[in-house]
Amino acid sequence: MSFSKSFHAHHSPMGAHASFTVGMFGAEGGLALEKGSPAQSAVFIGYRNASGKMHTLPFYKGLSNDAERYSQSGEDESSSAVIFGESEIERQYGWANDCFSAPGISLKIATPFDTIPDPTSADAAALKFASTPASFLELTITNHSNELWEGFFAHESTTPWTPLSSKSTFKGAVTRERMGFGCDGDDVEEFVEFGVEQALERSKRTPTFSLGPVAGISFQVQPGQSRTIRIVLAYYIAGQASFNLEASYWYTKYFKDIFEVFSYALAQQDAYIAVADKRDAELVNSGLSKDQQFLIAHATRSYYGSTEWLVDQKGEPLWLVNEGEYLMINTLDLTVDMIFFELKYNPWTVRNVLEQFVNRYAYEDKVFAPGKPDQLFDGGISFSHDMGVANHFSPPGYSCYECVGIDRKCFSYMTCEQLTNWVLCAGLYYTYTSDSDFLVTHQDLLERCLQSLLNRDHPNESLRDGLMGFDSSRTQGGGEITTYDSLDHSLGQARRNVYLAGKCWASYLALEKMLTDLEKSHLASDAHFAAVRCAKTLENSFDAELGFLPAVLEDGNTSAIIPAAEALIYPWKMGLESCVSESGEFGGYIKMLKKHMNHVLQSGVCLYADGGWKLSSSADNSWMSKICLNQYIVRDILGIHYGGESAADAAHVQWEVEGSKFQACSDQFASGKPIGSLYYPRIVTNLLWMQESSI
C-alpha cells in the first residue's frame, strides 16, 4: 500500500451530524455542524520558537496541493513560517485514530465509536456516554532545541469566538455556543486574533478580541522537554433540530449546553480514548490487507459524520443517517446496504428506521404495463425513497427525491426497489436479533408486501415470471428506476432488470422465512414458489453467445453488470446458506451467476485498466459501496478468486485518496474520479470484509 497522506477525513462523534474534517494539505476544513461538505475554515497546529519562526501542519488553504513550503526550514532564517511538507509528515490512519507527526510535533485525532445502547432498555449513564457530541485531540510538542518553544492549536471561524474561560473553568473558545474546542490547563493561554502569528507575537493575549476570526490556545514547552495537551472538540444544537416532524438531539437529554459537554468529555477522556484504541487494534488484527483496512476506516468515519440521533416530542428516539452531500434523510436504498454495519453495532437503529418508514413513509399505488399508463391494476404497499432533506421531513408518504412523469431517469420513483429494501432489511433484522415482537407487530404488513411484490411482476398470476414487469402509478406514466439512478438502463431501469430481479428473489425468500415463523404456511409457500419462478427465469436468460446474463431482459439489451449477483448477500446473511449453494434448490441459478461473474470480471468488460471495478460494461459510473458489497459476495459466497483482488483494492484506495481527497469518503466515481455522492456514509458495507471466512 502506497498512497498520498494528503486527504480529508471525517472525525465525528456518533449521532451528532458534526465533523472535524482535516487531513488534506493546503485545503479548507475544520469544525462544522450539519454540513454536507468540509467546513470552509482553517486549522492551525504547530509551534513557534524563541526567534519567532512558526512551524505548522498544513491544514489551511493557501498552500499548493502538495503542501509546498513557503520557505525551507534550514536555509532562510529571515522567513517567519515553515509549513511542513508531505515528505516530512507521517500519517497513521486507524479505524478510530488519525495520527500525524512531523519534526517536533505529533497530533492524534480520536473519534471513538462503539455499540450504541438501545434507548428503550439501557441506563442513562451508558446513553450519555454514547451520545456525547465530542471528539478528542492529543497534541504533543517535543522541543529538542535549547530555546523555549510555544505550542498552539487554533481555528478560524466566520462567526465570532467567545473564550471558553468566560463561562467555564476550561481554556479554549466556542462560536455561538454550538461548537468549539477546549482543554484543562492552568498555564494554557487563550487568544482571539486576526491570525496565530499576531497572537503569539504579543506579550499579552486578548481572548475577548471578538473581531478576530482566529481563536486558539497556546502553551510553553521548555528546552529538551516534551509536552502533551489534550483538547476536546465539542458540538451542541439546543432545542428544535428538525422541521415538519419536531425533534431535538438526543444528547440534550443529558447536557443543557456546550459547556456541560466540555466538562463531561474532558473528565471522560481516558475512557473515550481507550475505546478508540480498541477499535484500531481490532482492525489491525482483522487479517485484512492495508488497503482494505484503509477503506473500512475511511467509510466508518464518513458514516458517523452523517448520523443524527434525535428524540421526538414523545420522548422516543429517532435515528437518522443523512445521505452525504445531499443531506437526504434515511434514504432507504442506503439503509439496505449500511444494515450490516448497523446490525453489528446498533441493531436497534435498524428497527427504528424501518418503523419510521412504516408509520410515516408507506404508501399504496396502482401498477401499469409498459406503454399502457391509463390501464391500472392493483399494486400495493411500498415505501418512499427517503424521509426528507436537511432536517426537513417530507409530507407523509412522500420523499424529497421522487418526481412524477420521468421515464427511467434520475428522480423518478423507486417503488419496487424500496419495497424489496424494506422487506430485506426486515428479514435481516429479524435474523440477527430474533425479535419476534417485531415480526408479530408487522405480520399483516408482511402479507401486504408479498402481494405487492407479486402484483409488480404481473397482475395475472398465470403470466408471472418473477421479475418486475409493471411500473408504479406514482410515476404518472413514467418508468421506475433503481438506486443506480444516474447509470444507463443497464442498471438505472427497474423494469425487467436482473439486478432488481435478484432482490425480488431474495425478498421472496425473506418473506418465506418470516411468514413460516409466523405459522402462515400457505403464504410462505406462495413466497417460495415466487422465488423459484424468479430464479428459473434468470437462470434460463443466460446468453451463451454473449457469455453472460444481460442486464435488462427486454429490448435486446447486451450490457454486462456486476450487481447481477448482488442479492445473494441477503439469503446468505439470513442463514439460508442452502439457497446460495450450487447443490441446493437454486443451484442452477447459482452456477449461472458464477459463469456470469467469471466472464464480467475481465479488463475491458467490468474492470478498468487499473484493476478497479466497473459496475456496468456500458456505463462509466461506479458506486464504491456497491463495489465493496459485491467484492464480498464474489469472494465469500461464490468463492471466485480471479487474481486481480489486490490491484482492485489499491485502485479503489487511489480513487478515494487522490480522486476524492477534498470530499473525504465518496461513493460515486467515473474512471476513478468522483462525480457525485460525496462525503458519503454508504460505503460501510465493507465491514462485511471483516466477516469473510478466508481471513
Secondary structure, 3 states (H helix, E strand, C coil): CCCCCCCCECCCCCCECEEEEECCCCCCEEEEECCCCCCCECEEEEEECCCCCEEECCCCCCCCCCCCCCCCCCCCCCCCEEECCHHHCEEEECCCEEEEEECCEEEEEECCCCCCCCCCCCCHHHHHHHHCCEEEEEEEEECCCCCCEEEEEEEECCCCEEEHHHCCCCEEEEECCCEEEEECCCCCEEEEECCHHHHHHCCCCCCCCCCCCEEEEEEEECCCCEEEEEEEEEECCCCCCCECCCEEEHHHHCCCCHHHHHHHHHHCHHHHHHHHHHHHHHHHCCCCCHHHHHHHHHHHHHHHHCEEEEEECCCCEEEEEECHHHCEECCHHHHHHHHHHHHHHCHHHHHHHHHHHHHHCEEEEEEECCCCCCCCEEEEEEECCCCEECCEECCCCCCCCCCCCCECCCCCCCHHHHHHHHHHHHHHHHHHHCCHHHHHHCHHHHHHHHHHHHHHHCCCHHHCCCCCCCEEHHHCCCECECCCCCCCCCCCECCCEHHHHHHHHHHHHHHHHHHHHCCCHHHHHHHHHHHHHHHHHHHHCCECCCCECCCECCCCCCCCEHHHHHHHHHHHHCCCHHHHCCCCCCHHHHHHHHHHHHHHCCECCCECCCCCECCECCECCEEHHHHHHHHHHHHHHCCCCCCCHHHHHHHHHHHHHHHCCCCCCCCEEECCEEEECCCCCHHHHHHHHHHCCCC
